[in-house]
C-alpha cells in the first residue's frame, strides 16, 4: 500500500507537466496568430501608403474655361502650353526621343493669343516612360518655331511658355517651367523592400522565440 503512493504521485506530476506543455504550445500558437495579424495589417498599411503617395493630388487641370478637364493616368504628366504670340496659331508635334527615324505626331493645336498678356492655353497629357521631343510649328506657314527635348516625371505639372523675347529682336522663346514636381516612381519599390525586410526580421524572431 505504501509503495503505490509514490507511483500515483509520479503519475499526477507527469499529467501536470503534460498540461503545462500544452498550455505553452497553445500560447505559442496564439502568439503566432497575433503576429500573423500584425503582419497583415503592416502589409495593408504599406499598400495604402504607396497608393496615397503615388496618387496625383487635387485637380490636375487648372481653370481653362469651358474646356474639358484632364485626368492623368499612370506614366503620364500634365503639360500646359501657353501661346503668347499674337496672330500665330501653333501646332505641337511630339514623339519619343528613342524612336529613331520616326515621324513626329500631332499632339495638339494651340490658337493664337487674343490679347497681349492673355495667352491661349491648351492642356495635354504627355508620356513619362521615355524622354519626349516637342516641336512647335507655325500652323499657317508650317515653319518651325522651336524644338526641345525633355524627360517628364510621372504626375508632374509643367508649363511650356511660348512668347517673343524682350531684347529688341523679333525672336521666339520656348521656356519649360515646372509647376508641380512629379512623384518618385521608385517609391513603391522602396516601400516593398522595407516591408519585405521587416517580414524577414519578424519571422526570424518568431522562429527563435518558439524554439
C-alpha positions in Angstrom: 0.0 0.0 0.0 2.7 2.5 0.9 4.6 1.5 -2.3 1.7 2.6 -4.5 1.6 6.2 -3.2 4.9 7.4 -4.8 3.8 5.9 -8.1 0.4 7.7 -8.0 2.2 11.0 -7.1 4.5 10.5 -10.1 1.6 9.9 -12.5 -0.1 13.1 -11.2 3.2 15.0 -11.7 3.6 13.7 -15.3 0.0 14.8 -16.1 0.6 18.2 -14.7 3.8 18.6 -16.7 1.9 17.5 -19.8 -0.8 20.0 -19.2 1.8 22.8 -18.8 3.4 21.8 -22.1 0.0 22.0 -23.9 -0.6 25.5 -22.4 2.8 26.6 -23.7 2.1 25.3 -27.2 -1.3 27.0 -27.1 0.4 30.2 -26.1 2.9 29.9 -28.9 0.1 29.3 -31.5 -1.8 32.3 -30.2 1.3 34.4 -30.4 2.0 33.3 -34.0 -1.6 34.1 -34.9 -1.3 37.6 -33.4 2.0 38.1 -35.3 0.2 37.0 -38.5 -2.5 39.6 -38.0 0.1 42.2 -37.3 2.0 41.4 -40.5 -1.3 41.5 -42.5 -2.0 44.9 -41.0 1.5 46.1 -41.9 1.2 45.0 -45.5 -2.2 46.7 -45.8 -0.8 49.9 -44.4 2.1 49.8 -46.8 -0.2 49.3 -49.7 -2.4 52.2 -48.7 0.7 54.4 -48.2 2.0 53.6 -51.6 -1.3 54.3 -53.3 -1.6 57.6 -51.4 1.9 58.8 -52.3 1.5 57.9 -56.0 -1.9 59.3 -56.5 -2.0 62.7 -58.2 -3.0 65.4 -55.7 -6.0 67.6 -56.3 -7.3 68.6 -59.7 -4.5 68.3 -62.3 -6.1 70.8 -64.7 -6.4 74.5 -63.9 -9.4 76.6 -64.8 -9.4 76.6 -68.6 -12.9 78.0 -69.0 -15.3 75.6 -70.8 -12.5 73.2 -72.0 -12.6 69.6 -70.9 -10.9 68.6 -67.7 -7.9 66.3 -68.0 -7.4 63.3 -65.7 -3.9 61.8 -65.6 -3.2 58.1 -65.7 -0.1 56.1 -64.8 3.1 57.1 -66.6 1.6 60.5 -67.6 2.3 64.1 -66.8 0.3 67.3 -67.4 1.7 69.9 -69.9 0.1 73.3 -70.3 1.1 75.1 -73.5 0.8 78.9 -73.2 0.8 80.6 -76.6 1.5 84.3 -76.1 2.2 85.0 -79.8 -0.5 87.3 -81.3 -1.6 86.3 -84.7 0.2 83.0 -84.7 -1.5 79.6 -84.3 0.7 76.8 -83.2 0.8 73.1 -84.0 2.7 71.0 -81.4 4.3 67.8 -82.6 5.6 65.0 -80.3 7.4 61.7 -80.2 9.8 59.6 -78.1 13.4 60.6 -78.2 14.3 56.9 -78.6 12.2 56.5 -81.7 14.8 56.9 -84.5 13.7 57.9 -87.9 10.1 58.2 -86.7 7.8 60.9 -87.9 6.6 63.4 -85.3 2.9 63.1 -84.4 0.5 66.0 -83.9 -0.1 66.4 -80.2 -2.3 69.5 -80.0 -3.2 72.7 -81.8 -3.0 76.0 -79.8 -4.8 79.0 -81.1 -3.3 82.5 -81.1 -3.3 84.9 -78.2 -6.4 87.0 -78.1 -4.9 89.9 -76.1 -1.4 90.9 -75.0 -0.7 89.3 -71.7 -3.6 86.8 -72.1 -2.1 83.6 -73.6 -4.2 80.9 -75.2 -3.7 77.7 -73.1 -4.1 74.1 -74.1 -3.7 71.2 -71.6 -2.4 67.8 -72.8 -1.1 64.6 -71.2 2.4 63.5 -72.1 4.1 60.2 -71.6 6.8 59.8 -68.9 8.1 56.4 -69.9 10.9 57.9 -72.1 12.2 61.3 -73.0 10.0 63.4 -75.3 10.7 65.5 -78.3 8.5 68.5 -78.7 8.4 70.6 -81.9 6.2 73.7 -82.3 5.4 74.9 -85.8 3.6 78.0 -87.1 0.4 76.4 -88.3 -0.1 78.8 -91.2 3.4 78.8 -92.6 4.4 75.3 -91.5 7.6 76.8 -90.1 9.4 75.5 -87.0 9.1 77.9 -84.1 11.1 75.9 -81.5 12.2 72.4 -80.7 13.1 70.9 -77.3 13.7 67.5 -75.6 12.7 66.8 -72.1 12.1 63.9 -69.7 8.8 64.4 -67.9 8.1 62.9 -64.5 5.0 60.9 -63.5 2.1 63.1 -62.4 4.2 66.2 -62.8 2.7 69.6 -63.8 4.5 71.6 -66.5 4.0 74.7 -68.5 5.5 75.5 -71.9 5.7 79.3 -72.4 5.9 80.4 -76.0 6.5 84.2 -76.4 8.6 86.8 -78.0 11.9 87.8 -76.4 12.3 91.2 -74.9 15.7 92.0 -76.2 14.6 94.1 -79.1 14.9 91.2 -81.6 11.8 89.5 -83.0 12.7 86.1 -81.8 10.5 83.5 -80.1 11.5 81.8 -76.8 10.1 78.5 -75.6 10.6 78.1 -71.8 9.6 75.0 -69.9 8.5 75.6 -66.3 7.8 73.0 -63.5 4.5 74.0 -61.7 4.3 70.9 -59.5 7.1 68.4 -59.0 6.5 64.8 -60.1 6.2 61.9 -57.7 9.0 59.4 -57.1 8.3 56.4 -59.3 10.7 54.3 -57.3 8.8 54.8 -54.1 6.7 51.7 -54.3 9.8 49.6 -54.9 11.4 51.1 -51.8 8.4 50.5 -49.7 8.1 46.9 -50.8 11.8 46.3 -50.0 11.3 47.8 -46.5 8.2 45.7 -45.9 10.0 42.5 -47.0 12.9 43.3 -44.7 10.6 43.8 -41.8 8.8 40.5 -42.6 12.1 38.6 -42.6 13.1 40.1 -39.3 9.8 39.3 -37.6 9.6 35.7 -39.0 13.2 35.1 -37.8 12.4 36.5 -34.4 9.2 34.3 -34.1 11.1 31.1 -35.1 13.8 31.9 -32.5 11.1 32.6 -29.8 9.1 29.4 -30.5 12.0 27.0 -30.3 
